[in-house]
Amino acid sequence: MGLFDKLASAAAVRRDVVSDGGLVPFGVTVERLLSPTEGLVAGRRVILGGTNNYLGLTFDQGCIEAGVAALRAEGTGTTGSRMANGSYAGHLALEREIADFYGWPHAIVFSTGYLANLGMIGALAGPGDVLVIDGDSHASIYDGCRLSGAEVIRFRHNNPADLDRRLTRLGAQARNALVIVEGIYSMLGDQAPLAEIVDIKHRHGALLMVDEAHSLGVLGEQGRGLCEAAGVMEGVDFVVGTFSKSLGGVGGFCVSAHAELGLVRYTSRPYIFTASPSPATVASTREALAVLRRQPQLRERLWQNVTQLHGGLTALGFVLGAAPSPVLALMRESRDQALADWQQLLDAGIYVNLMVPPATPGGISLLRCSISAAHTPEQIKHILSAFAGLPRAQLPTGQAALV
């Protein structure tokens, strides 16, 4: 197969997923943003129900003003990597502040959350090492594993017993293994059984990395994520995450109690060879982190919205992928059914994410919602009204076990 033939094959798959309205659901253009929760899509005013903007901070005036001030003072970009000319005072301040937020002494900031996983996994592990990862891990985790060249062992999704078996088989080698899981998984919205995983990690002497991309600002008394909510912060070696969800910006990070985290700056290719985040991005992120810390009511409002939508969808008879979470995934019986439902929702003024194989676990098709603290109760009611018009499709035999 030639180089361009591969691209043609990918384009054919894209053309095969076209809604009745002529839209390709993947990569839909939001023509104009009206607020954190509304925009124009295909000329329609819609409620945005699939943005991952969990705390609704993308239009926060303090974050905007901080970004504008940095833009005027320091320009549009750094034009260099952190290792070259791209480490500004703001990057170091953000590292201090994210470390302080977690109560740990060490932090490193990357240009994206994706690069945080690539950079950390590729720096920590190499040929001769072992990575033990949840089978439903994000693509960035899988790509970080490939970059590392380490042996990769997958355990069954959210199955501590299977993790225990695989570490047991490693024997003494388990003491040099890095276990990787996520806080909230982005497809179904389910959470890792972290307390059990930490116990298993301790018994085998392994290290543990938790990706809190979708749980930062969402879980825990202070919003630190599942590690805090599960009461196991002291049992986790590395937390990675992103600024592009709850903090409404872009960028990634890793925090740790291990002083060795600082050595990653000299070994991580994604850190060394990628331009650093722009001053405006860093400034708005710092302000968003401050807002997260001083306004716990945003998290409370988020969970009120989650409860309202999850309860409403359940009452309507839909099959959901997990317990209440800011990620709400509706199981559909086929890709065609999910596509038709996606178009019907868009026609009703609701934009959600269409998720189909191979991106989804177990070959299922999903309508994926992500709720924000900025959604109003009236908007949640509107979303529920639109979903009420969809068929209550039953899952094919075998898929119900995923729920």
N, C-alpha and C positions, 0 to 999 in steps of 0.2 A: 504494500500500500504506500503510495506516494505521500509526501508531506501535506499537499493540498487535499488529497483524498480523505485524510483524517478530518480536516475541517469541513469538508462536504458532508461527511457522515454526521457530524455534530449538528450541522445546519438542518439536515433532514429530520433529525429528532425534534429540533425546535419548531420546524414547520408543521410537525405532526401534532403539536399541542397549540392549537389556535381556537379561541373561543368563538361562539356564534356571532359575537360582535366584531370579529376580525382581530382581536387583540391576542398577543402572545403574553400569557400571564407572568412569565419570567422576565424581570427587568422592565416592568411597566414604568413609563415616565410619569412622574408627578409634575404636571405642567406648572403648577403654582401652589405654594404653601400658603394657607390662610391663617393657620394657627398650629399649635402642636398636634391637634387632633382633626384638622380638616384641610382639604386640598382639592385641587382640580385634577382629575384623571380622565383622559379621553373626553374632555369638554364637560365632564360632570362634576358637580360639587359633591364630594364624598366625605364620609367620616373615615379617618385613617385608623384601621383596626389591625395593622400589621407592621408597626414601625420599630418595635423594641425601645421606644422612647419612654421607659418605665416611669420616670419621675417627671416627665413633661418639661424638661429643662432647656429644650432647644430654642425656646423663645424667652427664656428668663432674661429680664432686662439687665440684671447685674452681670450675667455671663456675657451678654452681648457687649455691654460697655467695657468690660475688661478686655475683650478681644479687640475692640476698636482702638482702645488706648494703646495696646501692645502693637497693633498694626501701624499706628502712626509713629510710635516711638522707635520700633525696631525693624519695620519693613515687612515685606510680604513673606519672606522665607529665609531659611538659614543657609541654603545653597551648599550644604555639606553634611557629612555624617557626624555622629557624636565624637568619633575618633579623630576627625580632621578639624574643621572649623565650626562644627554645628552644636557644640555644647554651650548654651547660654545660661545665664544666672537663673532664668525661669525654669529650665529643665532640672537644675539641681534643687531648686526650691520645691518643685512638684515632687521630686523623689523624696525629699525630706517630709513633705506633707502626707504623701500616701503611706510612707513608712510609719509615721506618727499615727495615722488613722488606724492602722492595723496593730499598733503597739509593738512593732518589731523594729530593730535598728537599721535594717538594710533594704534598699529598694533600687530598682533599675527601670528606667522608662524606655520603651521602644516606640517606633513610629506607628504601629498598629497592633491590635490584639493578635492578629494572625502571626505577625512577626515575633510577638512575645513568645508564643508557643514554639515556633521554628527556632528562635534564638536560644531559648532555655533548653529545649530538648537536645538540640544539636550541640550545645556547649557541654551539657552535663554527661551525655552518653556518647559512646563511640564503639567501634568494632571490639568485640569481646565483652561488652556490657549487655545487660538485659533490660528491656522496657516491657512492663506488664500493664496493658491498657484495657479499659472498658471497650467492649466490641462496638458500642454506639458512639465512640468518641468523634469529635468534630474533625473535619478535614484538615485543619491546621495541626492537630495533634498527629494525625497519620503522616502528614508531610514532614513534620519535625522528626518523626521516627525514621523516615526515609533519609532525611538529611544526615542523621546521626550515624547511620551504618550499623547501629546496634541490632542485636536479635530482638524481635518483637513477638510477644506472646499476648494474645487477646483472651480475656475471660468474658463469660456471658454477662450481658448487660445487667448491672445492678444486682449481681449474684455473688455475695461475699463467700459462699461456700466454694464456688468455682475458683475464685481468686485464691482462697486458702489452698485448694488442691494444687493449683499451678505453682504457687510459691513452694509448697512442700516438695514437689517434683524437682525443683531447682536445687534443693539441698543447701549446701553452704553458699552456693552462688546467689541465693536469694538476698544475702547481706549486701550484695552489690547491685541490687535491682532497684529500678525506679518505677513505682506504681503511679499511674496517671488516671484520674477520674475528673468528672465535672460536678459542679454544684447543682445547677438546674440544666437539664439537657434541652437543647434548643428546639428539637422537633416536637416532642410530646409534652415537655414541661415537667417531667418527673425529676425527682431528686435522688441523689446517690445516698445509699445507706451508710453514711459516713462514719458513724460511731463504730459500726462493725468493721468497716474497712480499716480504720485506724487501729483497732485492736489486733487485727490480723497482721497489719504492717509491723506493729511492735513485736509480735511473737516471732516474726521471721527476720527482724532486723533490717527491713527494707527502708527506702526513703519514699515519701509520698508527695506528689504534686497535685493540687486541686485547681482546676480552671473555674473561676468564679465569674466568667463573663456575663452570664445571665442572672447571677444572684447578688452581685455587688449592688448595694443600695436597696435591695429587695428583701433579703432575709437577715435575721439577727437583730438584737436590740439596738445596736449602733449602725446597722446596715452593712456589716462587714461580709455578709454572705453566709453560706451554709456552714462553713467552719465555725463561725461564731454561734449560729443557731443551734448546732449540734453539740456545742460545748467542747470542741476538740481542737481548738486553736493550737494548743501546746503539742499536739500529736501530728501536726502537719508541717512539712519541711519547706514547701514552696507554695505560694498562692500566685497564680497568674490571672490576669484579667484584662479588660478593655475599658477604655473611656467612651466607647461609641454607643453604649446602651443607656444605662441610668444617668451617666454624666453628660450625655447629649453632644459629645465631641468626637474626637478620633485619637487613637493612640492606644498603647498597651503598656503593661507593667508586670513586674514580678517583685514580690516582697518575701522576706525570709528572716529568720533569726540566725541563719548561718552566715558568718563573715565571708565565707567563700563566694557568696553571691557577687562580691565586687570583682572577683577574677573573671567573671563571665564577660566583662567589658573587653577583655583581651583575647577571648576565644570564640565569641559568638559572631558568626559571619553576618547574620541579618542586622546586628547592632553596628558592626564595623563598617558595612558597605551600603547602608541605607541612609538617605538624608533624614535629618532629625525633624521632629514636628515643628511647625511654624510657630513664631512667637504668639500670634493671635490664638492658635489652637491651645497652646500651653496655658495662656492666661485665662481663657474661658473655662478650661478644664479645672484649673486651680479654684476658680470661683465656684464652679459646679460642685466640687468636692466640699467646699466650705458650706454651700447651701445644704448639701446632704447632711452634714454634721449638725447644723443649727436648726434644721426644719424637719424633725422626725414626723411631723404631721403629713408630709408628702408621702411617706411610706404607709402611714395609716390610711390615707385617702386611696392610695393604690390598692390596698387590700380590701377596702370597702367595695371598690369597683370590681375587683377579682371575684369577691363573694357574690356580688349582684349578678355578674355575667355567668359565672360557673353555675350558680344555683338556677338561673333562668334557663340556661341551655339544658341542664339536667332535667328540669321540670318539663321541658318541651319533648323529652324523650331521646335526645341525642347521646351517642356514645362518645365519651371524652377520653383522651389518652392518659390522663393522670388526675390526681387529686388537685384541688384548687392551686393555681399558680398564675403568675402574670402571662405565661405562655399557655394558651388554651387550644388544644388540637382536637378537631372533630374527625372521627374516622368515617371514611366513605367507602362504599362497596367496590368502586372501580375508579380508574383514572378518568374515564369519560363522565361518570357521575360527578366526580369532584370538579371537573372542568365546567360542566353545565351549572353546577351550584355556584361556582366562583363568579361566572358571568351573571347569574341571577342576582347575586348579592351586589355586584357592581351596578347593575341596572337599578337596584333599590337604594343606591347611594352609600354602599358599604364596601370598603376595600380591605380585603384580607389576603393572606399569602396562600397560594396554591402550592402544595408539596406533593410530588409524585416520585415513584422509584426512578433512578437508583438512589436519590438523595435521602429517602425515608427508610427507617428501620423496618425490616420484615416484609418489604415489598408492598406496604400499605400506601393508600392515598389519603391526604389530609387537607382540611381547611384549617389553617393556622392563624389564630388571633393572638395579638399581644396587646395587653391593656396598659393604660397610662394613668398616672395620678391626675392628669389634666382632663381626662374624659369626665363629662358631667353625667349625673344620673339619667338625665333625659337622653343623652347620646347612647348610653347603655341600653335604655329602653328601645331606642330606634334600632340598634343592632339586633336586639332580641326579636323585634317585630319583623325584621328582614329574614332572620333565620327561621322564624315560624312558618315562612312560606316554602321552605325546603322539605323534600321528602325525608322521612325518618328511615333512611336506608339501613338494612341489617348487614352486619359484617359477614363475609364468607366464612365458612367453617375453618377453624384454625387461627384466624386473625383475632378472635375474641380473647385468646390467651395472652395477647400483647397488652391488653388493657389493664 
